[in-house]
Amino acid sequence: MNINRITDRVTYCGVNDRTKSLFENLWELPYGVSYNSYFVQGTNATAIIDASDSGHAAGFIDHIAELLPDSAPDYLIINHIEPDHSGAIPMLKSKYPNIKIVGNAKTMDMLKGFYGIEDNLMTVADGDTIDLGDCHLRFIFTPMVHWPETMMTYFEEERILFSGDAFGCFGALNGAVVDKQMDTEIYFSEAYRYYACIVAKYGQFVGKAFDKIAPLPMDYICSTHGPVWHEQKPKIIEQYIKMSNWEAEKGVVIAYGSMYGNTTVIAERLASKLADAGIKSIRLHDVSYTPQSRILADIMRFKGLILISPTYNAEIFPPVESLLTAILERGIKNRAIGVAGSYTWGSQAIRKIASRLEGKPVTLLQPTPQLKQALHMSTNDDIELLAANMKSELEN
Ligand code: FEO
C-alpha cells in the first residue's frame, strides 16, 4: 500500500514543514504546515499540481523523482503562485527544463515578476481543459481566494477538485494524506485559524467561488494545505461556507488587555456572569499573551465578542488596537459586540473602540462597563447588564 496514493491516477507529492515558527512571518504554527502538491498520471502525459516553498524544494522534487525515476513531468499547473507554493519552481525548472508551466495570465505575470520565468508557458482561460490522455483537467478561475490569480483544477474523470488554498488548514500531515486514514480533529480547529488569518478578508470571493464549484460532483478535495478531504468533505465544506458568511456558533470571546490586572477583573466577572446565564462556550484571551491568530479563530467561530481595553497614552491599549484593526480588516459582520475598559485619569479607549465599530454590520451592545482605577459597584452593575444583553443577543 502507498499511503500517498489518492486514486490510481493521483498521488500526493507534497512536503511538511515542522520548523517554520510563523506562517507569513505572522501566524504561529504549533502543528506545522503542509505544502501540498499532487502528481497526476495520464496515459499520454503527466502533471504536477502546485509546488512547495523554496525551503522544501529538494524534498518536493525528490518525491517527483521517485514517482518518475526515468522521465520528466510534462506539466506544472499553478493554481496559486503565493511563494509557499511556488518557491520551489526555479529548482523544479532547473531539474526539468522542458516542463510546461500552466497558469492564467495573472499567474504568468507574477511568475515573471517573482522568478524571471518566461519560457515554456501555457496560458489558460477560465474553463479551458488539458488532456493527459485518459485524464482531463479543467481550470476554474476563482479570483481573490485569496490572491487575484487563484484558480482551481478539476479532474473530470476522477471527480477531484484541486482547490488551492480553499478548504485548507494549518497543521502538517502526520503520515497519512487522506482524511479517512487519520485523526482529523486538529485540522478542523486549524481551519478556523487558517481561514481567519489568511482568507477571511476575501469571504465574498470565497462565496462566489463556492457558487461556481457547487454543481461539480466531487469525490475528493485536494487543497494546498492539510488533509485531502474525502469522507469528511461535507464537514469541511460546511465549515468553509459558514466562515465565508460569518455565520457563528453560540458563544462569547472576551479579548482583554490589562496592564496591572484591574481590567482583567472586568473580563473575569463578565465571563462568570455569562456562565451563570448558561453560556457554555466562553473564550477569555489576554491579548498580550494569546497569539492573535487564536483570538481571530475564536472570533470567526463565535457570535459574541467583548473587547476590553485600558486607556493607554490616551489611546486604545496597543495589543487591543492591533486586534481591532485585524478584525476590521477582515470585514467582521454578524457579531454582537460589547466594549468595556478602564482608565486612571482620562477615559478614551471605550469611546475610540466604539467609534471604529460604528457603521459596521455588527450589533454594539450596551452598557459599556468602565472602571476608574479599580472596580466599583457601579461598574459591577454594568457588567451584569452587559452580560444579560449579550445572552439575549445570542438567543436572537
Ligand atoms: Fe498557501 Fe495563499 O498560499
Boltz pocket constraint, residues with backbone or C-beta under 6 A from the ligand:
constraints:
  - pocket:
      binder: B
      contacts: [[A, 80], [A, 82], [A, 84], [A, 85], [A, 146], [A, 165], [A, 224], [A, 225]]
      max_distance: 6.0
